[in-house]
Amino acid sequence: MISLATSQRAVNQYRQKNYYTFSVSVPAQYRDAIKAAATQRGVSVSRLVCDLLGRELGLDLALDGVFPGGKKAEDR
C-alpha cells in the first residue's frame, strides 16, 4: 500500500516537472471584477488567466487539450 505522503510527493514532483507555476499580483480593487469575469465564463480565476494567456500567445494551455482557437499539437 502506498502511503499518502508518498503519493503526494509523486504528484508534487510531477507538477514541478510538467507545469510552470507562477503568481500574479493585481491591485485588490480589481479582485471582484476578475472573479466576476471568471464566474461569468464558468471557470476559475486560474483557468481564466490561462485562457487569456493562451489566446494572447496562441498557445493551447487547456489541461484537457481543447482550447478554442488555440494551436493543437498537429498545427505546431
PQR file with spaces between the fields and no chain letter, atoms N, CA, C, O and H, PARSE charges and radii, in Angstrom:
ATOM       1  N    MET     1       0.834   -1.182    0.000 -0.4000 1.5000
ATOM       2  CA   MET     1       0.000    0.000    0.000 -0.0000 2.0000
ATOM       3  C    MET     1       0.881    1.249    0.000  0.5500 1.7000
ATOM       4  O    MET     1       1.829    1.345    0.779 -0.5500 1.4000
ATOM       5  N    ILE     2       0.570    2.184   -0.859 -0.4000 1.5000
ATOM       6  CA   ILE     2       1.342    3.421   -0.955 -0.0000 2.0000
ATOM       7  C    ILE     2       0.793    4.409    0.053  0.5500 1.7000
ATOM       8  O    ILE     2      -0.418    4.606    0.155 -0.5500 1.4000
ATOM       9  H    ILE     2      -0.201    2.106   -1.492  0.4000 1.0000
ATOM      10  N    SER     3       1.697    5.029    0.795 -0.4000 1.5000
ATOM      11  CA   SER     3       1.233    5.999    1.784 -0.0000 2.0000
ATOM      12  C    SER     3       0.814    7.292    1.106  0.5500 1.7000
ATOM      13  O    SER     3       1.245    7.591   -0.007 -0.5500 1.4000
ATOM      14  H    SER     3       2.680    4.870    0.712  0.4000 1.0000
ATOM      15  N    LEU     4      -0.018    8.043    1.776 -0.4000 1.5000
ATOM      16  CA   LEU     4      -0.500    9.316    1.247 -0.0000 2.0000
ATOM      17  C    LEU     4       0.669   10.264    1.002  0.5500 1.7000
ATOM      18  O    LEU     4       0.696   10.974   -0.003 -0.5500 1.4000
ATOM      19  H    LEU     4      -0.369    7.800    2.680  0.4000 1.0000
ATOM      20  N    ALA     5       1.630   10.276    1.917 -0.4000 1.5000
ATOM      21  CA   ALA     5       2.785   11.167    1.768 -0.0000 2.0000
ATOM      22  C    ALA     5       3.586   10.818    0.521  0.5500 1.7000
ATOM      23  O    ALA     5       4.060   11.711   -0.182 -0.5500 1.4000
ATOM      24  H    ALA     5       1.608    9.700    2.734  0.4000 1.0000
ATOM      25  N    THR     6       3.742    9.527    0.240 -0.4000 1.5000
ATOM      26  CA   THR     6       4.490    9.097   -0.942 -0.0000 2.0000
ATOM      27  C    THR     6       3.759    9.494   -2.213  0.5500 1.7000
ATOM      28  O    THR     6       4.376   10.002   -3.150 -0.5500 1.4000
ATOM      29  H    THR     6       3.357    8.802    0.810  0.4000 1.0000
ATOM      30  N    SER     7       2.449    9.268   -2.255 -0.4000 1.5000
ATOM      31  CA   SER     7       1.708    9.604   -3.458 -0.0000 2.0000
ATOM      32  C    SER     7       1.639   11.119   -3.649  0.5500 1.7000
ATOM      33  O    SER     7       1.684   11.589   -4.785 -0.5500 1.4000
ATOM      34  H    SER     7       1.949    8.855   -1.493  0.4000 1.0000
ATOM      35  N    GLN     8       1.531   11.892   -2.572 -0.4000 1.5000
ATOM      36  CA   GLN     8       1.512   13.354   -2.690 -0.0000 2.0000
ATOM      37  C    GLN     8       2.870   13.847   -3.163  0.5500 1.7000
ATOM      38  O    GLN     8       2.946   14.795   -3.945 -0.5500 1.4000
ATOM      39  H    GLN     8       1.494   11.510   -1.648  0.4000 1.0000
ATOM      40  N    ARG     9       3.926   13.226   -2.706 -0.4000 1.5000
ATOM      41  CA   ARG     9       5.268   13.602   -3.146 -0.0000 2.0000
ATOM      42  C    ARG     9       5.405   13.352   -4.649  0.5500 1.7000
ATOM      43  O    ARG     9       5.992   14.160   -5.369 -0.5500 1.4000
ATOM      44  H    ARG     9       3.865   12.456   -2.071  0.4000 1.0000
ATOM      45  N    ALA    10       4.866   12.241   -5.108 -0.4000 1.5000
ATOM      46  CA   ALA    10       4.920   11.931   -6.540 -0.0000 2.0000
ATOM      47  C    ALA    10       4.122   12.958   -7.346  0.5500 1.7000
ATOM      48  O    ALA    10       4.563   13.393   -8.409 -0.5500 1.4000
ATOM      49  H    ALA    10       4.390   11.585   -4.524  0.4000 1.0000
ATOM      50  N    VAL    11       2.966   13.338   -6.846 -0.4000 1.5000
ATOM      51  CA   VAL    11       2.154   14.362   -7.522 -0.0000 2.0000
ATOM      52  C    VAL    11       2.914   15.681   -7.569  0.5500 1.7000
ATOM      53  O    VAL    11       2.957   16.336   -8.611 -0.5500 1.4000
ATOM      54  H    VAL    11       2.608   12.985   -5.982  0.4000 1.0000
ATOM      55  N    ASN    12       3.506   16.068   -6.461 -0.4000 1.5000
ATOM      56  CA   ASN    12       4.266   17.316   -6.411 -0.0000 2.0000
ATOM      57  C    ASN    12       5.445   17.294   -7.383  0.5500 1.7000
ATOM      58  O    ASN    12       5.709   18.289   -8.058 -0.5500 1.4000
ATOM      59  H    ASN    12       3.471   15.536   -5.616  0.4000 1.0000
ATOM      60  N    GLN    13       6.146   16.179   -7.457 -0.4000 1.5000
ATOM      61  CA   GLN    13       7.267   16.062   -8.390 -0.0000 2.0000
ATOM      62  C    GLN    13       6.790   16.138   -9.834  0.5500 1.7000
ATOM      63  O    GLN    13       7.430   16.782  -10.665 -0.5500 1.4000
ATOM      64  H    GLN    13       5.932   15.371   -6.908  0.4000 1.0000
ATOM      65  N    TYR    14       5.673   15.487  -10.138 -0.4000 1.5000
ATOM      66  CA   TYR    14       5.109   15.531  -11.490 -0.0000 2.0000
ATOM      67  C    TYR    14       4.738   16.963  -11.863  0.5500 1.7000
ATOM      68  O    TYR    14       5.079   17.441  -12.945 -0.5500 1.4000
ATOM      69  H    TYR    14       5.153   14.964   -9.462  0.4000 1.0000
ATOM      70  N    ARG    15       4.039   17.639  -10.957 -0.4000 1.5000
ATOM      71  CA   ARG    15       3.621   19.023  -11.242 -0.0000 2.0000
ATOM      72  C    ARG    15       4.831   19.931  -11.433  0.5500 1.7000
ATOM      73  O    ARG    15       4.842   20.768  -12.335 -0.5500 1.4000
ATOM      74  H    ARG    15       3.762   17.250  -10.078  0.4000 1.0000
ATOM      75  N    GLN    16       5.840   19.772  -10.598 -0.4000 1.5000
ATOM      76  CA   GLN    16       7.033   20.612  -10.706 -0.0000 2.0000
ATOM      77  C    GLN    16       7.749   20.387  -12.038  0.5500 1.7000
ATOM      78  O    GLN    16       8.266   21.328  -12.639 -0.5500 1.4000
ATOM      79  H    GLN    16       5.831   19.092   -9.866  0.4000 1.0000
ATOM      80  N    LYS    17       7.774   19.149  -12.486 -0.4000 1.5000
ATOM      81  CA   LYS    17       8.452   18.809  -13.733 -0.0000 2.0000
ATOM      82  C    LYS    17       7.656   19.244  -14.969  0.5500 1.7000
ATOM      83  O    LYS    17       8.251   19.627  -15.976 -0.5500 1.4000
ATOM      84  H    LYS    17       7.354   18.384  -11.998  0.4000 1.0000
ATOM      85  N    ASN    18       6.312   19.190  -14.906 -0.4000 1.5000
ATOM      86  CA   ASN    18       5.489   19.367  -16.096 -0.0000 2.0000
ATOM      87  C    ASN    18       4.702   20.673  -16.176  0.5500 1.7000
ATOM      88  O    ASN    18       4.077   20.947  -17.201 -0.5500 1.4000
ATOM      89  H    ASN    18       5.829   18.878  -14.087  0.4000 1.0000
ATOM      90  N    TYR    19       4.717   21.481  -15.122 -0.4000 1.5000
ATOM      91  CA   TYR    19       3.934   22.717  -15.124 -0.0000 2.0000
ATOM      92  C    TYR    19       4.768   23.891  -14.649  0.5500 1.7000
ATOM      93  O    TYR    19       5.615   23.753  -13.766 -0.5500 1.4000
ATOM      94  H    TYR    19       5.224   21.259  -14.289  0.4000 1.0000
ATOM      95  N    TYR    20       4.519   25.040  -15.240 -0.4000 1.5000
ATOM      96  CA   TYR    20       5.128   26.290  -14.807 -0.0000 2.0000
ATOM      97  C    TYR    20       4.107   26.981  -13.924  0.5500 1.7000
ATOM      98  O    TYR    20       3.039   27.372  -14.396 -0.5500 1.4000
ATOM      99  H    TYR    20       3.831   25.152  -15.957  0.4000 1.0000
ATOM     100  N    THR    21       4.422   27.133  -12.654 -0.4000 1.5000
ATOM     101  CA   THR    21       3.512   27.752  -11.705 -0.0000 2.0000
ATOM     102  C    THR    21       4.034   29.134  -11.374  0.5500 1.7000
ATOM     103  O    THR    21       5.217   29.312  -11.083 -0.5500 1.4000
ATOM     104  H    THR    21       5.289   26.815  -12.270  0.4000 1.0000
ATOM     105  N    PHE    22       3.139   30.115  -11.419 -0.4000 1.5000
ATOM     106  CA   PHE    22       3.545   31.466  -11.091 -0.0000 2.0000
ATOM     107  C    PHE    22       2.416   32.178  -10.371  0.5500 1.7000
ATOM     108  O    PHE    22       1.271   31.726  -10.368 -0.5500 1.4000
ATOM     109  H    PHE    22       2.178   29.970  -11.655  0.4000 1.0000
ATOM     110  N    SER    23       2.753   33.269   -9.778 -0.4000 1.5000
ATOM     111  CA   SER    23       1.796   34.053   -9.016 -0.0000 2.0000
ATOM     112  C    SER    23       1.638   35.409   -9.695  0.5500 1.7000
ATOM     113  O    SER    23       2.599   35.973  -10.218 -0.5500 1.4000
ATOM     114  H    SER    23       3.683   33.637   -9.780  0.4000 1.0000
ATOM     115  N    VAL    24       0.419   35.916   -9.677 -0.4000 1.5000
ATOM     116  CA   VAL    24       0.141   37.209  -10.275 -0.0000 2.0000
ATOM     117  C    VAL    24      -0.436   38.107   -9.197  0.5500 1.7000
ATOM     118  O    VAL    24      -1.336   37.702   -8.461 -0.5500 1.4000
ATOM     119  H    VAL    24      -0.361   35.458   -9.253  0.4000 1.0000
ATOM     120  N    SER    25       0.070   39.306   -9.102 -0.4000 1.5000
ATOM     121  CA   SER    25      -0.458   40.267   -8.141 -0.0000 2.0000
ATOM     122  C    SER    25      -1.118   41.413   -8.888  0.5500 1.7000
ATOM     123  O    SER    25      -0.524   42.014   -9.784 -0.5500 1.4000
ATOM     124  H    SER    25       0.801   39.635   -9.699  0.4000 1.0000
ATOM     125  N    VAL    26      -2.343   41.704   -8.510 -0.4000 1.5000
ATOM     126  CA   VAL    26      -3.073   42.833   -9.095 -0.0000 2.0000
ATOM     127  C    VAL    26      -3.623   43.656   -7.933  0.5500 1.7000
ATOM     128  O    VAL    26      -3.775   43.140   -6.826 -0.5500 1.4000
ATOM     129  H    VAL    26      -2.825   41.216   -7.782  0.4000 1.0000
ATOM     130  N    PRO    27      -3.917   44.915   -8.176 -0.5600 1.5000
ATOM     131  CA   PRO    27      -4.495   45.726   -7.099  0.2800 2.0000
ATOM     132  C    PRO    27      -5.783   45.084   -6.576  0.5500 1.7000
ATOM     133  O    PRO    27      -6.592   44.572   -7.351 -0.5500 1.4000
ATOM     134  N    ALA    28      -5.958   45.118   -5.266 -0.4000 1.5000
ATOM     135  CA   ALA    28      -7.099   44.488   -4.614 -0.0000 2.0000
ATOM     136  C    ALA    28      -8.431   45.019   -5.139  0.5500 1.7000
ATOM     137  O    ALA    28      -9.438   44.311   -5.102 -0.5500 1.4000
ATOM     138  H    ALA    28      -5.301   45.534   -4.637  0.4000 1.0000
ATOM     139  N    GLN    29      -8.443   46.232   -5.617 -0.4000 1.5000
ATOM     140  CA   GLN    29      -9.690   46.820   -6.111 -0.0000 2.0000
ATOM     141  C    GLN    29     -10.263   46.071   -7.308  0.5500 1.7000
ATOM     142  O    GLN    29     -11.445   46.225   -7.616 -0.5500 1.4000
ATOM     143  H    GLN    29      -7.626   46.807   -5.647  0.4000 1.0000
ATOM     144  N    TYR    30      -9.443   45.252   -7.997 -0.4000 1.5000
ATOM     145  CA   TYR    30      -9.904   44.513   -9.172 -0.0000 2.0000
ATOM     146  C    TYR    30     -10.312   43.080   -8.871  0.5500 1.7000
ATOM     147  O    TYR    30     -10.765   42.355   -9.758 -0.5500 1.4000
ATOM     148  H    TYR    30      -8.483   45.127   -7.747  0.4000 1.0000
ATOM     149  N    ARG    31     -10.153   42.680   -7.632 -0.4000 1.5000
ATOM     150  CA   ARG    31     -10.441   41.294   -7.249 -0.0000 2.0000
ATOM     151  C    ARG    31     -11.859   40.870   -7.638  0.5500 1.7000
ATOM     152  O    ARG    31     -12.047   39.835   -8.277 -0.5500 1.4000
ATOM     153  H    ARG    31      -9.785   43.269   -6.912  0.4000 1.0000
ATOM     154  N    ASP    32     -12.838   41.657   -7.259 -0.4000 1.5000
ATOM     155  CA   ASP    32     -14.228   41.293   -7.558 -0.0000 2.0000
ATOM     156  C    ASP    32     -14.503   41.260   -9.048  0.5500 1.7000
ATOM     157  O    ASP    32     -15.231   40.388   -9.522 -0.5500 1.4000
ATOM     158  H    ASP    32     -12.685   42.498   -6.740  0.4000 1.0000
ATOM     159  N    ALA    33     -13.936   42.191   -9.794 -0.4000 1.5000
ATOM     160  CA   ALA    33     -14.145   42.226  -11.249 -0.0000 2.0000
ATOM     161  C    ALA    33     -13.538   40.994  -11.912  0.5500 1.7000
ATOM     162  O    ALA    33     -14.125   40.428  -12.834 -0.5500 1.4000
ATOM     163  H    ALA    33     -13.344   42.900   -9.409  0.4000 1.0000
ATOM     164  N    ILE    34     -12.367   40.582  -11.444 -0.4000 1.5000
ATOM     165  CA   ILE    34     -11.700   39.404  -12.017 -0.0000 2.0000
ATOM     166  C    ILE    34     -12.485   38.139  -11.677  0.5500 1.7000
ATOM     167  O    ILE    34     -12.709   37.291  -12.541 -0.5500 1.4000
ATOM     168  H    ILE    34     -11.890   41.041  -10.695  0.4000 1.0000
ATOM     169  N    LYS    35     -12.898   38.018  -10.428 -0.4000 1.5000
ATOM     170  CA   LYS    35     -13.682   36.853  -10.019 -0.0000 2.0000
ATOM     171  C    LYS    35     -15.013   36.799  -10.760  0.5500 1.7000
ATOM     172  O    LYS    35     -15.474   35.723  -11.140 -0.5500 1.4000
ATOM     173  H    LYS    35     -12.716   38.708   -9.727  0.4000 1.0000
ATOM     174  N    ALA    36     -15.631   37.963  -10.965 -0.4000 1.5000
ATOM     175  CA   ALA    36     -16.910   38.015  -11.696 -0.0000 2.0000
ATOM     176  C    ALA    36     -16.719   37.605  -13.150  0.5500 1.7000
ATOM     177  O    ALA    36     -17.566   36.908  -13.709 -0.5500 1.4000
ATOM     178  H    ALA    36     -15.256   38.838  -10.656  0.4000 1.0000
ATOM     179  N    ALA    37     -15.622   38.027  -13.769 -0.4000 1.5000
ATOM     180  CA   ALA    37     -15.345   37.652  -15.162 -0.0000 2.0000
ATOM     181  C    ALA    37     -15.167   36.146  -15.280  0.5500 1.7000
ATOM     182  O    ALA    37     -15.657   35.534  -16.229 -0.5500 1.4000
ATOM     183  H    ALA    37     -14.935   38.594  -13.315  0.4000 1.0000
ATOM     184  N    ALA    38     -14.470   35.548  -14.323 -0.4000 1.5000
ATOM     185  CA   ALA    38     -14.273   34.097  -14.336 -0.0000 2.0000
ATOM     186  C    ALA    38     -15.601   33.380  -14.119  0.5500 1.7000
ATOM     187  O    ALA    38     -15.912   32.416  -14.819 -0.5500 1.4000
ATOM     188  H    ALA    38     -14.072   36.046  -13.552  0.4000 1.0000
ATOM     189  N    THR    39     -16.372   33.845  -13.163 -0.4000 1.5000
ATOM     190  CA   THR    39     -17.671   33.231  -12.863 -0.0000 2.0000
ATOM     191  C    THR    39     -18.604   33.328  -14.065  0.5500 1.7000
ATOM     192  O    THR    39     -19.312   32.374  -14.384 -0.5500 1.4000
ATOM     193  H    THR    39     -16.120   34.628  -12.594  0.4000 1.0000
ATOM     194  N    GLN    40     -18.603   34.473  -14.726 -0.4000 1.5000
ATOM     195  CA   GLN    40     -19.445   34.670  -15.911 -0.0000 2.0000
ATOM     196  C    GLN    40     -19.111   33.652  -16.997  0.5500 1.7000
ATOM     197  O    GLN    40     -19.995   33.211  -17.731 -0.5500 1.4000
ATOM     198  H    GLN    40     -18.027   35.248  -14.467  0.4000 1.0000
ATOM     199  N    ARG    41     -17.853   33.283  -17.097 -0.4000 1.5000
ATOM     200  CA   ARG    41     -17.416   32.305  -18.100 -0.0000 2.0000
ATOM     201  C    ARG    41     -17.515   30.867  -17.587  0.5500 1.7000
ATOM     202  O    ARG    41     -17.298   29.916  -18.338 -0.5500 1.4000
ATOM     203  H    ARG    41     -17.135   33.640  -16.501  0.4000 1.0000
ATOM     204  N    GLY    42     -17.841   30.721  -16.317 -0.4000 1.5000
ATOM     205  CA   GLY    42     -17.972   29.387  -15.738 -0.0000 2.0000
ATOM     206  C    GLY    42     -16.643   28.704  -15.480  0.5500 1.7000
ATOM     207  O    GLY    42     -16.551   27.478  -15.543 -0.5500 1.4000
ATOM     208  H    GLY    42     -18.018   31.493  -15.708  0.4000 1.0000
ATOM     209  N    VAL    43     -15.604   29.492  -15.188 -0.4000 1.5000
ATOM     210  CA   VAL    43     -14.274   28.938  -14.945 -0.0000 2.0000
ATOM     211  C    VAL    43     -13.683   29.546  -13.677  0.5500 1.7000
ATOM     212  O    VAL    43     -14.212   30.513  -13.128 -0.5500 1.4000
ATOM     213  H    VAL    43     -15.679   30.487  -15.136  0.4000 1.0000
ATOM     214  N    SER    44     -12.582   28.966  -13.228 -0.4000 1.5000
ATOM     215  CA   SER    44     -11.859   29.525  -12.090 -0.0000 2.0000
ATOM     216  C    SER    44     -11.019   30.711  -12.563  0.5500 1.7000
ATOM     217  O    SER    44     -10.819   30.905  -13.762 -0.5500 1.4000
ATOM     218  H    SER    44     -12.152   28.181  -13.674  0.4000 1.0000
ATOM     219  N    VAL    45     -10.534   31.493  -11.611 -0.4000 1.5000
ATOM     220  CA   VAL    45      -9.656   32.613  -11.958 -0.0000 2.0000
ATOM     221  C    VAL    45      -8.391   32.085  -12.634  0.5500 1.7000
ATOM     222  O    VAL    45      -7.899   32.688  -13.588 -0.5500 1.4000
ATOM     223  H    VAL    45     -10.697   31.335  -10.637  0.4000 1.0000
ATOM     224  N    SER    46      -7.868   30.972  -12.149 -0.4000 1.5000
ATOM     225  CA   SER    46      -6.677   30.375  -12.755 -0.0000 2.0000
ATOM     226  C    SER    46      -6.933   29.985  -14.218  0.5500 1.7000
ATOM     227  O    SER    46      -6.111   30.253  -15.094 -0.5500 1.4000
ATOM     228  H    SER    46      -8.268   30.481  -11.375  0.4000 1.0000
ATOM     229  N    ARG    47      -8.084   29.350  -14.466 -0.4000 1.5000
ATOM     230  CA   ARG    47      -8.450   28.952  -15.830 -0.0000 2.0000
ATOM     231  C    ARG    47      -8.633   30.184  -16.720  0.5500 1.7000
ATOM     232  O    ARG    47      -8.247   30.172  -17.889 -0.5500 1.4000
ATOM     233  H    ARG    47      -8.751   29.132  -13.754  0.4000 1.0000
ATOM     234  N    LEU    48      -9.226   31.250  -16.160 -0.4000 1.5000
ATOM     235  CA   LEU    48      -9.400   32.498  -16.912 -0.0000 2.0000
ATOM     236  C    LEU    48      -8.047   33.049  -17.340  0.5500 1.7000
ATOM     237  O    LEU    48      -7.873   33.449  -18.491 -0.5500 1.4000
ATOM     238  H    LEU    48      -9.540   31.259  -15.211  0.4000 1.0000
ATOM     239  N    VAL    49      -7.093   33.072  -16.420 -0.4000 1.5000
ATOM     240  CA   VAL    49      -5.754   33.571  -16.734 -0.0000 2.0000
ATOM     241  C    VAL    49      -5.115   32.712  -17.827  0.5500 1.7000
ATOM     242  O    VAL    49      -4.525   33.242  -18.768 -0.5500 1.4000
ATOM     243  H    VAL    49      -7.234   32.747  -15.485  0.4000 1.0000
ATOM     244  N    CYS    50      -5.232   31.394  -17.704 -0.4000 1.5000
ATOM     245  CA   CYS    50      -4.668   30.501  -18.729 -0.0000 2.0000
ATOM     246  C    CYS    50      -5.337   30.727  -20.078  0.5500 1.7000
ATOM     247  O    CYS    50      -4.662   30.757  -21.107 -0.5500 1.4000
ATOM     248  H    CYS    50      -5.712   30.963  -16.940  0.4000 1.0000
ATOM     249  N    ASP    51      -6.656   30.888  -20.084 -0.4000 1.5000
ATOM     250  CA   ASP    51      -7.375   31.133  -21.339 -0.0000 2.0000
ATOM     251  C    ASP    51      -6.917   32.434  -21.995  0.5500 1.7000
ATOM     252  O    ASP    51      -6.675   32.476  -23.202 -0.5500 1.4000
ATOM     253  H    ASP    51      -7.205   30.864  -19.248  0.4000 1.0000
ATOM     254  N    LEU    52      -6.801   33.487  -21.199 -0.4000 1.5000
ATOM     255  CA   LEU    52      -6.388   34.775  -21.741 -0.0000 2.0000
ATOM     256  C    LEU    52      -4.948   34.733  -22.249  0.5500 1.7000
ATOM     257  O    LEU    52      -4.648   35.262  -23.319 -0.5500 1.4000
ATOM     258  H    LEU    52      -6.997   33.453  -20.219  0.4000 1.0000
ATOM     259  N    LEU    53      -4.067   34.109  -21.488 -0.4000 1.5000
ATOM     260  CA   LEU    53      -2.684   33.958  -21.946 -0.0000 2.0000
ATOM     261  C    LEU    53      -2.616   33.106  -23.214  0.5500 1.7000
ATOM     262  O    LEU    53      -1.867   33.412  -24.141 -0.5500 1.4000
ATOM     263  H    LEU    53      -4.310   33.679  -20.619  0.4000 1.0000
ATOM     264  N    GLY    54      -3.394   32.056  -23.238 -0.4000 1.5000
ATOM     265  CA   GLY    54      -3.413   31.177  -24.408 -0.0000 2.0000
ATOM     266  C    GLY    54      -3.851   31.915  -25.657  0.5500 1.7000
ATOM     267  O    GLY    54      -3.247   31.761  -26.719 -0.5500 1.4000
ATOM     268  H    GLY    54      -4.003   31.807  -22.484  0.4000 1.0000
ATOM     269  N    ARG    55      -4.897   32.715  -25.534 -0.4000 1.5000
ATOM     270  CA   ARG    55      -5.374   33.480  -26.690 -0.0000 2.0000
ATOM     271  C    ARG    55      -4.341   34.503  -27.132  0.5500 1.7000
ATOM     272  O    ARG    55      -4.071   34.647  -28.325 -0.5500 1.4000
ATOM     273  H    ARG    55      -5.387   32.839  -24.671  0.4000 1.0000
ATOM     274  N    GLU    56      -3.771   35.203  -26.183 -0.4000 1.5000
ATOM     275  CA   GLU    56      -2.794   36.254  -26.492 -0.0000 2.0000
ATOM     276  C    GLU    56      -1.539   35.693  -27.151  0.5500 1.7000
ATOM     277  O    GLU    56      -0.987   36.298  -28.071 -0.5500 1.4000
ATOM     278  H    GLU    56      -3.991   35.086  -25.214  0.4000 1.0000
ATOM     279  N    LEU    57      -1.096   34.542  -26.677 -0.4000 1.5000
ATOM     280  CA   LEU    57       0.151   33.953  -27.166 -0.0000 2.0000
ATOM     281  C    LEU    57      -0.052   32.851  -28.196  0.5500 1.7000
ATOM     282  O    LEU    57       0.917   32.326  -28.744 -0.5500 1.4000
ATOM     283  H    LEU    57      -1.544   34.050  -25.931  0.4000 1.0000
ATOM     284  N    GLY    58      -1.309   32.497  -28.462 -0.4000 1.5000
ATOM     285  CA   GLY    58      -1.591   31.443  -29.430 -0.0000 2.0000
ATOM     286  C    GLY    58      -1.175   30.068  -28.944  0.5500 1.7000
ATOM     287  O    GLY    58      -0.749   29.228  -29.736 -0.5500 1.4000
ATOM     288  H    GLY    58      -2.096   32.924  -28.017  0.4000 1.0000
ATOM     289  N    LEU    59      -1.297   29.833  -27.643 -0.4000 1.5000
ATOM     290  CA   LEU    59      -0.887   28.558  -27.046 -0.0000 2.0000
ATOM     291  C    LEU    59      -2.099   27.770  -26.585  0.5500 1.7000
ATOM     292  O    LEU    59      -3.129   28.351  -26.241 -0.5500 1.4000
ATOM     293  H    LEU    59      -1.644   30.516  -26.999  0.4000 1.0000
ATOM     294  N    ASP    60      -1.982   26.463  -26.576 -0.4000 1.5000
ATOM     295  CA   ASP    60      -3.027   25.591  -26.055 -0.0000 2.0000
ATOM     296  C    ASP    60      -2.693   25.308  -24.597  0.5500 1.7000
ATOM     297  O    ASP    60      -1.925   24.393  -24.299 -0.5500 1.4000
ATOM     298  H    ASP    60      -1.146   25.992  -26.855  0.4000 1.0000
ATOM     299  N    LEU    61      -3.263   26.083  -23.698 -0.4000 1.5000
ATOM     300  CA   LEU    61      -2.977   25.923  -22.277 -0.0000 2.0000
ATOM     301  C    LEU    61      -4.070   25.161  -21.541  0.5500 1.7000
ATOM     302  O    LEU    61      -4.054   25.075  -20.313 -0.5500 1.4000
ATOM     303  H    LEU    61      -3.887   26.827  -23.940  0.4000 1.0000
ATOM     304  N    ALA    62      -5.014   24.611  -22.288 -0.4000 1.5000
ATOM     305  CA   ALA    62      -6.094   23.841  -21.670 -0.0000 2.0000
ATOM     306  C    ALA    62      -5.563   22.502  -21.202  0.5500 1.7000
ATOM     307  O    ALA    62      -4.853   21.817  -21.938 -0.5500 1.4000
ATOM     308  H    ALA    62      -5.027   24.681  -23.286  0.4000 1.0000
ATOM     309  N    LEU    63      -5.901   22.134  -19.996 -0.4000 1.5000
ATOM     310  CA   LEU    63      -5.425   20.866  -19.448 -0.0000 2.0000
ATOM     311  C    LEU    63      -6.005   19.678  -20.189  0.5500 1.7000
ATOM     312  O    LEU    63      -5.389   18.614  -20.249 -0.5500 1.4000
ATOM     313  H    LEU    63      -6.478   22.690  -19.398  0.4000 1.0000
ATOM     314  N    ASP    64      -7.204   19.858  -20.760 -0.4000 1.5000
ATOM     315  CA   ASP    64      -7.833   18.757  -21.479 -0.0000 2.0000
ATOM     316  C    ASP    64      -7.495   18.767  -22.970  0.5500 1.7000
ATOM     317  O    ASP    64      -7.994   17.932  -23.725 -0.5500 1.4000
ATOM     318  H    ASP    64      -7.705   20.722  -20.711  0.4000 1.0000
ATOM     319  N    GLY    65      -6.647   19.710  -23.397 -0.4000 1.5000
ATOM     320  CA   GLY    65      -6.235   19.768  -24.796 -0.0000 2.0000
ATOM     321  C    GLY    65      -7.262   20.391  -25.717  0.5500 1.7000
ATOM     322  O    GLY    65      -7.075   20.381  -26.934 -0.5500 1.4000
ATOM     323  H    GLY    65      -6.241   20.388  -22.783  0.4000 1.0000
ATOM     324  N    VAL    66      -8.346   20.936  -25.172 -0.4000 1.5000
ATOM     325  CA   VAL    66      -9.384   21.545  -26.000 -0.0000 2.0000
ATOM     326  C    VAL    66      -9.451   23.021  -25.659  0.5500 1.7000
ATOM     327  O    VAL    66     -10.140   23.421  -24.721 -0.5500 1.4000
ATOM     328  H    VAL    66      -8.498   20.944  -24.184  0.4000 1.0000
ATOM     329  N    PHE    67      -8.746   23.813  -26.410 -0.4000 1.5000
ATOM     330  CA   PHE    67      -8.742   25.252  -26.211 -0.0000 2.0000
ATOM     331  C    PHE    67      -9.255   25.906  -27.476  0.5500 1.7000
ATOM     332  O    PHE    67      -8.610   25.825  -28.521 -0.5500 1.4000
ATOM     333  H    PHE    67      -8.186   23.488  -27.172  0.4000 1.0000
ATOM     334  N    PRO    68     -10.414   26.556  -27.395 -0.5600 1.5000
ATOM     335  CA   PRO    68     -10.962   27.166  -28.608  0.2800 2.0000
ATOM     336  C    PRO    68     -10.039   28.228  -29.164  0.5500 1.7000
ATOM     337  O    PRO    68      -9.752   29.227  -28.503 -0.5500 1.4000
ATOM     338  N    GLY    69      -9.580   28.009  -30.372 -0.4000 1.5000
ATOM     339  CA   GLY    69      -8.699   28.980  -31.025 -0.0000 2.0000
ATOM     340  C    GLY    69      -7.230   28.747  -30.760  0.5500 1.7000
ATOM     341  O    GLY    69      -6.383   29.407  -31.362 -0.5500 1.4000
ATOM     342  H    GLY    69      -9.813   27.198  -30.909  0.4000 1.0000
ATOM     343  N    GLY    70      -6.910   27.824  -29.874 -0.4000 1.5000
ATOM     344  CA   GLY    70      -5.506   27.555  -29.577 -0.0000 2.0000
ATOM     345  C    GLY    70      -4.906   26.645  -30.627  0.5500 1.7000
ATOM     346  O    GLY    70      -5.629   25.997  -31.383 -0.5500 1.4000
ATOM     347  H    GLY    70      -7.598   27.288  -29.385  0.4000 1.0000
ATOM     348  N    LYS    71      -3.593   26.595  -30.675 -0.4000 1.5000
ATOM     349  CA   LYS    71      -2.915   25.728  -31.633 -0.0000 2.0000
ATOM     350  C    LYS    71      -2.862   24.325  -31.086  0.5500 1.7000
ATOM     351  O    LYS    71      -2.382   24.107  -29.974 -0.5500 1.4000
ATOM     352  H    LYS    71      -3.005   27.121  -30.061  0.4000 1.0000
ATOM     353  N    LYS    72      -3.350   23.371  -31.853 -0.4000 1.5000
ATOM     354  CA   LYS    72      -3.274   21.971  -31.457 -0.0000 2.0000
ATOM     355  C    LYS    72      -1.887   21.434  -31.811  0.5500 1.7000
ATOM     356  O    LYS    72      -1.178   22.025  -32.625 -0.5500 1.4000
ATOM     357  H    LYS    72      -3.740   23.548  -32.756  0.4000 1.0000
ATOM     358  N    ALA    73      -1.510   20.339  -31.212 -0.4000 1.5000
ATOM     359  CA   ALA    73      -0.173   19.771  -31.402 -0.0000 2.0000
ATOM     360  C    ALA    73       0.143   19.553  -32.864  0.5500 1.7000
ATOM     361  O    ALA    73       1.269   19.804  -33.296 -0.5500 1.4000
ATOM     362  H    ALA    73      -2.085   19.858  -30.550  0.4000 1.0000
ATOM     363  N    GLU    74      -0.848   19.080  -33.653 -0.4000 1.5000
ATOM     364  CA   GLU    74      -0.581   18.802  -35.065 -0.0000 2.0000
ATOM     365  C    GLU    74      -0.423   20.070  -35.901  0.5500 1.7000
ATOM     366  O    GLU    74       0.083   20.012  -37.021 -0.5500 1.4000
ATOM     367  H    GLU    74      -1.762   18.877  -33.302  0.4000 1.0000
ATOM     368  N    ASP    75      -0.860   21.237  -35.357 -0.4000 1.5000
ATOM     369  CA   ASP    75      -0.756   22.507  -36.080 -0.0000 2.0000
ATOM     370  C    ASP    75       0.554   23.222  -35.801  0.5500 1.7000
ATOM     371  O    ASP    75       0.880   24.196  -36.479 -0.5500 1.4000
ATOM     372  H    ASP    75      -1.271   21.284  -34.447  0.4000 1.0000
ATOM     373  N    ARG    76       1.306   22.760  -34.821 -0.4000 1.5000
ATOM     374  CA   ARG    76       2.531   23.469  -34.423 -0.0000 2.0000
ATOM     375  C    ARG    76       3.698   23.137  -35.303  0.5500 1.7000
ATOM     376  O    ARG    76       4.795   23.653  -35.095 -0.5500 1.4000
ATOM     377  H    ARG    76       1.041   21.969  -34.270  0.4000 1.0000
